Amino acid sequence: MDAHSVSFPRRETRQVMVGAIPVGGGAPISIQSMTTTKTADVDGTLQQIYDLAMAGCDIVRCTCNDLDAAEGLARIVPRSPLPVVADIHHQYKMALAALEAGVACLRLNPGNIRNPEHIKLVAAECRDRGVPIRIGVNGGSLDERLYQKYGGKVTPEAMVESAMMELEYFAEVGFDDVKISVKASNVPLMIEAYRQLAEVTDHPLHLGVTEAGPGSAGLLKATAGIATLLAEGIGDTIRYSLTADPVEEARAGRQLLEALGLRERKNVDLIACPSCGRAEVDVIAIAEQAQAAFGDRQIPLQVAVMGCVVNGPGEARDADIGIAAGNKRGHLFVRGTNVAVVPEDEMVETLVEWAEFIVEHGIERALERGDLHAAKAAAEADRDQLLQTQGEDANASEQRVELIRKI
């Protein structure tokens, strides 16, 4: 049977926007993961986010458990190629701080923040800012009252009731820009909880088997839960919660969706940074031009289009090839090594030409082809010039940090 003739009927839901990524409402199922770095480690976290983007991730979650993490988010958000979700633990003020940092979404666990007034305050702030919330029910941190109500154990009914209670608090302040998850480490429990939730709400659902574990056992457990529900049309965004490098989570998610025919396979995997304060070009336009130029060419490479030479080559160093703008020039890099400098209006053409060369001759030949010394010197000169003219804080991140410190 032709795979293209088979499709899974999708549950109809409302849609929320996580940054530029639509979730639900018929949008393609998105892939999420979570950074494992300390969020206060800005450069390390950004490197991991770029690795995730190149592995096929659509949305990334970062912990926001203290003020250092919130300040890190203020510096990460404008440089992240993916919309950032702040993971909030027990302190509602960290949710407010994350909003000041400019995150695209909050994740709240009803089992952790239990004061209704605090919940409603955060929801009202999200309402006013147009920021969605994921209600993240977790079988391992269920509200004690619900735990006791259902016989001292976690049940699908208890998890669904937890989510619906949170929705009621949100409704009191006129907020409904919500997606929901009811994760558990027990696969049958997780499946039944999502089935019951899908019957009582039309909010988009985020699928996952929490704490799935390491290796093949974790992959099998997560796949058993997620794939079962996707085949029933339930689920709008997914995360593999593996005891592994988060890049492995993103790859597993992408491979599952491709295997189920729910995401198209791509040749070029093109990523681009957002248009933050350092961007020297219209990144969106250049990325679109590059995507069009690559078209249907059989070039299975990871390609990066970066807006500035200050951060670009380092953040996207794991891309097979990329180009960053700086001082009206394009700085071409291969696996993070600068190899050539070209006029700004030749950036896309050069990117495609070198990508074709790599496919035919390999990475090593491409590195040998470049004038590495001259390319590195030019990149460093343009980087220094940009820092002198723009300063260290072109994204005004420190202003956000000051707001966070006043909370």
BELLINLIN-V617065 format. One record per residue. D_CENTER is the distance of its C-alpha to the mean C-alpha in Angstrom with 2 decimals. Layout:
D_CENTER, D_CENTER
This chain:
34.50, 32.22, 28.58, 27.86, 30.43, 28.63, 25.88, 24.72, 25.48, 22.49, 23.06, 23.31, 21.11, 20.47, 17.25, 14.79, 12.55, 9.16, 9.62, 10.68, 9.19, 12.18, 12.28, 15.82, 18.95, 19.14, 15.80, 14.52, 12.91, 9.12, 7.55, 5.49, 6.39, 7.67, 9.27, 13.03, 14.37, 16.19, 14.17, 17.48, 17.26, 15.53, 16.18, 15.39, 11.99, 11.20, 12.75, 10.62, 7.33, 9.44, 10.69, 7.56, 7.17, 10.86, 10.82, 9.32, 5.71, 4.55, 2.01, 2.57, 6.25, 9.11, 12.70, 15.04, 18.35, 20.64, 21.45, 20.59, 16.98, 17.04, 18.66, 16.12, 13.36, 15.82, 15.87, 12.23, 10.94, 13.32, 12.53, 8.77, 8.04, 4.56, 5.25, 5.79, 7.44, 10.67, 12.34, 15.98, 18.87, 22.50, 22.86, 22.36, 22.90, 19.64, 18.00, 20.20, 19.37, 15.59, 16.52, 18.73, 16.00, 14.32, 11.13, 9.85, 10.51, 12.49, 12.94, 16.71, 18.78, 22.20, 23.86, 23.10, 23.72, 26.93, 28.82, 28.82, 29.45, 26.48, 24.24, 25.83, 25.58, 21.80, 21.64, 24.08, 22.09, 18.99, 21.48, 22.93, 19.73, 18.16, 15.14, 14.36, 14.63, 13.74, 17.01, 16.26, 19.67, 20.25, 23.51, 23.97, 23.97, 25.79, 27.96, 31.36, 33.20, 31.51, 31.92, 35.62, 35.98, 35.01, 37.41, 35.64, 32.92, 29.46, 29.90, 27.85, 29.90, 29.09, 25.31, 25.61, 28.00, 25.65, 22.99, 25.79, 27.25, 24.06, 24.05, 27.66, 26.98, 24.44, 27.06, 29.61, 27.86, 26.98, 23.24, 21.72, 18.22, 16.94, 15.15, 16.58, 16.39, 19.55, 18.71, 21.54, 22.36, 25.33, 24.44, 27.31, 26.66, 22.98, 24.05, 26.84, 24.87, 22.43, 25.49, 27.24, 24.37, 24.07, 27.77, 27.71, 24.77, 23.14, 19.81, 16.78, 16.10, 13.20, 14.79, 15.09, 18.00, 17.58, 18.97, 19.65, 20.96, 21.43, 22.48, 23.74, 24.55, 20.99, 19.88, 22.85, 22.41, 18.79, 19.78, 22.91, 21.27, 18.33, 20.48, 23.42, 21.73, 20.09, 23.61, 24.93, 22.64, 20.73, 16.95, 14.37, 11.02, 11.12, 10.35, 12.91, 13.99, 16.00, 18.12, 16.89, 14.71, 11.05, 11.28, 13.82, 11.67, 9.46, 12.88, 14.56, 12.38, 12.91, 16.52, 17.18, 16.18, 18.22, 21.03, 21.25, 21.29, 18.37, 16.44, 18.46, 18.91, 18.40, 20.66, 19.04, 15.33, 14.90, 12.15, 13.02, 12.47, 12.71, 16.34, 16.81, 20.30, 20.95, 20.42, 23.81, 23.30, 21.79, 18.55, 17.79, 21.35, 21.41, 18.28, 19.91, 23.16, 21.77, 20.21, 23.63, 25.55, 23.97, 24.46, 25.47, 26.57, 26.26, 24.25, 21.80, 20.20, 16.91, 17.59, 16.14, 17.37, 17.28, 18.93, 20.97, 22.79, 22.37, 18.89, 17.97, 19.82, 18.82, 15.07, 15.14, 18.08, 17.02, 17.00, 20.35, 21.22, 20.07, 21.78, 21.55, 23.78, 26.33, 29.77, 30.15, 29.43, 26.79, 26.13, 25.41, 23.96, 23.89, 21.82, 21.68, 25.45, 26.89, 29.30, 30.46, 30.74, 31.30, 32.02, 29.11, 30.35, 30.29, 26.67, 25.53, 28.83, 28.72, 25.20, 26.30, 29.63, 28.28, 25.74, 28.74, 30.69, 28.16, 28.19, 31.98, 32.72, 29.80, 27.84, 30.94, 33.11, 30.62, 30.64, 34.44, 34.60, 33.05, 34.99, 32.72, 34.91, 35.25, 31.58, 30.55, 33.26, 32.27, 28.60, 29.75, 32.25, 29.83, 27.35, 30.23, 31.44, 28.15, 27.95, 31.56, 31.13, 27.75, 27.97, 25.48, 23.48, 22.97, 19.95, 22.22, 19.87, 23.02, 24.10, 21.09, 21.90, 25.46, 24.50, 22.54, 25.64, 27.84, 26.18
